Amino acid sequence: MTYALEVHNLVKTFGPVRAVDDLSFAVAPGCIFGLLGPNGAGKSTTLKILTTLSRPSGGNACVLGFDVVKQPLEVRRRIASVIQETAVDLLLNVRDNLLTFARFHQIENQTAQRRAAHVIERFRLGAEAERKVQDLSGGFRRRVQVAKAFMVETPVLFLDEFSTGMDPLLKREVMSMLRQEAHRGRTILLTTQVLNEAEELCEDILIMDRGREVARGDLSTLKLLSHGVYEISMTFDAIPEHIESELQSVPTLRTRVENNTLNVAVKAAEGKVLEIVTALARNRRVLRLEVNGASLEDIFIELTRKEVQS
């Protein structure tokens, strides 16, 4: 199989720190691939190497068969990227930022103008189209950065925390656009700390911590690694007064209270889960109860916690 991305025994050191530590993976064409991990896991460093912005200390990486160190220009011709430090031209307006980016990718003017008009509409930038980017809020600047990636049709797209600063409606639309791009054959590698984004978007996920792979696979495969993790959601007529103290004796991975709903992730045997639910419901009016298997957030917490303990 010919892979869109190949990473072999990749290492990146900063003095004594191994930001990327013997990392290997491959990504099939047309796949949305999620690179997940806590802050400092090495995600952004890996992206910088794949986009030729940083040289590896060891190992190698290829994009569409081109080595990122030996053939950086060939790699850059085939990628678009939105990384956390990506700069837009602050002195240009929004429209000219998009058009300039298209010119860098040798797109002829008429096509660039048409795409810019479409992208401005899709990203709801019409009111800001003639404003200089330096006059926009941080959220709108980020919106312009992501919009640029849709000005070109490069076969590979890298996105680092793409949804930062986006309102929920726009984020939903952009996620739909990304699915369409993948359906057309574009390979997308994204990093995110918003785990429900990865759960909805990614066909293949690699969880890393301290520069190393912790787990790899689709969501179903990862769920097998966190066997015995359950999500409990209970909606009461009113949140019980001492619920937090009651949960101190429960093996919880996370606890969240929203209005009158308690959401708890626990690692326990199935029978023990029923005991926990019964105890929490005793002498209380429960309006709704759901018990489900692990979400990606639960898997992430469980696997990275194991890595830290090891």
C-alpha positions in Angstrom: 0.0 0.0 0.0 1.2 3.5 -0.8 0.9 5.7 2.2 0.2 9.5 2.2 2.3 9.9 5.4 5.1 7.7 6.7 7.0 8.3 9.9 9.8 5.9 11.0 11.6 6.0 14.4 11.2 9.8 14.5 13.2 11.6 17.2 13.4 15.3 18.1 15.5 16.5 21.0 15.8 19.9 22.6 18.9 19.5 24.8 18.2 16.7 27.2 14.4 16.7 26.4 13.1 14.1 23.8 10.0 15.9 22.5 9.5 13.1 20.0 10.8 9.7 21.1 11.1 6.9 18.5 7.7 7.6 16.9 6.4 5.5 13.9 3.1 5.6 12.1 1.7 5.6 8.6 -1.5 7.2 7.3 -3.5 6.0 4.3 -4.6 8.4 1.5 -8.0 10.1 2.1 -7.9 9.4 5.9 -8.7 11.8 8.7 -5.9 10.9 11.2 -6.0 12.3 14.7 -2.8 12.9 16.7 -3.9 13.3 20.3 -2.1 13.8 23.6 -1.8 16.2 26.6 0.1 19.4 26.4 3.8 18.7 25.8 3.1 15.3 24.3 5.0 16.1 21.1 2.1 16.6 18.7 3.0 20.1 17.4 6.7 19.1 17.2 5.7 16.1 15.0 3.6 18.4 12.8 6.5 20.9 12.4 8.7 18.1 11.2 6.1 16.8 8.7 5.6 20.3 7.4 9.4 20.9 7.0 9.5 23.6 9.6 11.7 21.6 11.9 14.4 19.0 11.2 14.3 15.7 13.1 17.2 14.7 15.3 16.8 11.1 14.2 14.6 8.8 12.1 12.8 9.9 8.9 9.4 11.1 7.6 7.9 11.2 4.1 4.9 13.0 2.7 3.5 11.3 -0.5 6.9 9.5 -0.8 9.0 12.7 -0.5 11.5 12.9 2.4 10.8 16.0 4.5 14.6 16.6 5.0 16.0 15.7 1.6 13.0 17.0 -0.6 11.4 19.8 1.4 10.3 21.8 -1.6 8.5 18.8 -3.1 6.7 18.3 0.3 5.7 21.9 0.5 4.1 21.8 -3.0 1.8 19.1 -1.8 0.7 20.3 1.6 -1.3 23.0 3.3 -1.0 23.6 7.0 -2.6 25.5 9.9 -0.3 25.3 12.9 -0.5 27.2 16.2 2.2 29.7 15.2 0.9 30.1 11.6 1.0 33.8 10.8 -1.4 35.7 8.5 -0.1 38.9 7.0 -1.4 41.4 9.5 -1.2 44.4 7.2 -3.3 42.8 4.4 -7.0 42.6 4.6 -8.8 39.2 4.8 -9.5 38.9 1.0 -5.9 39.7 0.1 -4.5 37.2 2.6 -6.5 34.5 0.9 -5.5 35.6 -2.6 -1.8 35.9 -1.7 -1.9 32.4 -0.3 -3.4 31.2 -3.5 -0.7 32.9 -5.6 2.0 31.2 -3.5 0.4 27.9 -4.7 0.4 29.1 -8.3 -3.4 29.3 -8.7 -4.4 31.7 -11.5 -6.2 34.9 -10.6 -9.7 34.1 -11.8 -9.8 30.8 -9.9 -8.3 32.4 -6.8 -11.0 35.2 -6.9 -13.8 32.6 -7.2 -12.4 30.5 -4.4 -11.9 33.5 -2.1 -15.5 34.5 -2.5 -16.6 31.0 -1.7 -14.3 30.6 1.3 -15.3 34.1 2.7 -18.9 33.0 2.6 -18.4 29.6 4.1 -16.3 31.0 7.0 -18.7 34.0 7.6 -16.0 36.5 6.9 -18.0 38.8 4.6 -18.2 41.7 7.1 -14.4 41.4 7.7 -13.3 40.8 4.1 -11.9 44.3 3.5 -10.5 44.8 7.1 -6.8 44.4 7.9 -6.2 41.2 9.8 -4.3 43.2 12.5 -7.7 44.8 13.4 -9.4 41.5 13.9 -9.9 39.6 17.2 -7.7 36.5 17.8 -10.7 34.2 17.0 -11.2 35.9 13.6 -7.5 35.7 12.8 -7.6 32.0 13.5 -10.6 31.7 11.2 -8.7 33.4 8.4 -5.8 30.9 9.0 -8.1 27.9 8.6 -9.9 29.5 5.6 -6.6 29.7 3.8 -6.3 25.9 3.7 -9.5 25.7 1.6 -8.1 28.0 -1.0 -5.9 25.3 -2.3 -6.4 21.6 -3.3 -3.2 20.1 -2.0 -3.5 16.4 -1.4 -2.4 16.7 2.3 -3.7 19.0 5.0 -2.2 19.5 8.5 -4.4 21.1 11.2 -3.1 22.0 14.6 -6.0 22.8 17.0 -8.1 24.1 14.0 -11.2 25.0 16.0 -9.5 27.4 18.4 -11.7 30.6 18.6 -14.5 29.2 16.5 -18.2 29.4 17.6 -20.0 26.0 17.8 -22.0 26.5 14.6 -19.0 27.4 12.5 -17.0 24.6 14.0 -19.7 22.1 12.9 -19.6 23.5 9.4 -15.8 23.3 9.2 -16.0 19.7 10.4 -18.5 18.9 7.7 -16.1 20.5 5.1 -13.2 18.4 6.4 -15.3 15.2 5.9 -16.1 16.3 2.4 -12.4 17.0 1.7 -11.5 13.5 2.9 -14.2 11.9 0.8 -12.6 13.6 -2.2 -9.3 11.9 -1.3 -7.5 14.6 0.7 -5.5 13.2 3.6 -6.0 15.2 6.8 -3.8 15.0 9.9 -5.2 17.0 12.8 -4.3 17.6 16.5 -6.9 18.6 19.0 -7.5 18.7 22.7 -11.3 18.8 22.1 -11.8 15.1 22.1 -15.3 15.0 20.8 -13.9 16.6 17.6 -11.6 13.6 17.1 -14.3 11.2 18.1 -16.6 12.6 15.4 -14.0 13.2 12.7 -11.1 10.7 12.9 -11.1 7.3 11.3 -7.7 6.5 12.8 -6.2 7.9 16.1 -2.8 7.9 17.6 -2.6 8.9 21.3 0.9 10.0 22.4 2.4 11.2 25.6 6.0 12.4 26.4 6.9 11.9 22.7 5.9 8.3 22.5 2.9 6.3 21.2 0.5 5.2 23.9 -2.2 3.7 21.7 -3.2 3.5 18.1 -6.3 2.5 16.2 -9.9 3.4 15.4 -12.3 4.3 18.1 -13.6 0.7 18.5 -10.0 -0.6 18.8 -9.1 2.0 21.4 -12.2 1.2 23.5 -11.0 -2.4 23.8 -7.9 -1.0 25.6 -10.0 0.7 28.2 -12.2 -2.3 29.1 -14.1 -1.8 32.3 -14.6 2.0 31.8 -18.2 3.2 31.9 -19.9 6.5 31.6 -22.8 7.2 34.0 -25.2 10.1 33.4 -27.8 10.8 36.0 -30.3 13.7 35.9 -31.9 14.5 39.3 -34.8 16.8 40.1 -32.1 18.7 42.1 -28.4 17.9 42.5 -27.9 16.2 45.8 -26.2 18.4 48.4 -23.3 16.1 49.3 -22.8 14.2 46.0 -19.1 15.2 45.7 -18.2 13.6 49.1 -20.1 10.5 48.2 -18.1 10.1 45.0 -14.8 10.2 46.8 -15.0 6.5 47.5 -15.8 5.7 43.8 -13.0 4.9 41.3 -13.8 7.8 39.0 -11.8 9.0 36.0 -13.6 12.3 35.8 -16.7 13.9 37.3 -18.7 16.7 35.8 -21.9 18.4 37.1 -24.0 20.4 34.6 -27.2 21.9 35.9 -29.0 19.0 37.5 -27.0 16.3 35.6 -24.1 14.3 37.1 -21.7 12.8 34.5 -19.2 10.4 35.9 -16.7 8.1 34.2 -15.7 5.1 36.4 -13.4 2.1 36.0 -15.0 -0.8 37.6 -16.5 -4.2 37.0 -20.0 -4.2 35.5 -21.7 -5.4 38.7 -19.9 -2.7 40.7 -21.2 0.0 38.3 -24.8 -1.1 39.1 -24.0 -0.8 42.8 -22.7 2.7 42.3 -25.8 3.7 40.4 -28.0 2.2 43.0 -26.2 4.0 45.8 -26.3 7.4 44.1 -30.0 7.0 43.3 -31.1 5.9 46.8 -33.8 8.2 48.3 -33.5 10.6 45.4 -35.7 11.4 42.4 -33.8 10.4 39.3 -35.4 11.8 36.1 -33.0 10.2 33.6 -30.3 7.5 33.8 -27.8 6.4 31.1 -24.9 4.0 31.4 -22.6 3.7 28.4 -19.2 2.4 27.4 -16.1 4.6 27.4 -15.9 7.7 25.3 -12.7 8.9 23.7 -12.2 11.3 26.6 -12.4 8.4 29.0 -10.0 6.3 26.9 -7.6 9.3 26.7 -7.6 9.8 30.5 -7.2 6.1 31.2 -4.3 5.5 28.8 -2.3 8.6 29.5 -2.7 8.0 33.2 -1.3 4.5 32.8 1.6 6.0 30.8 2.4 8.4 33.7 2.2 5.7 36.3 4.6 3.5 34.3 
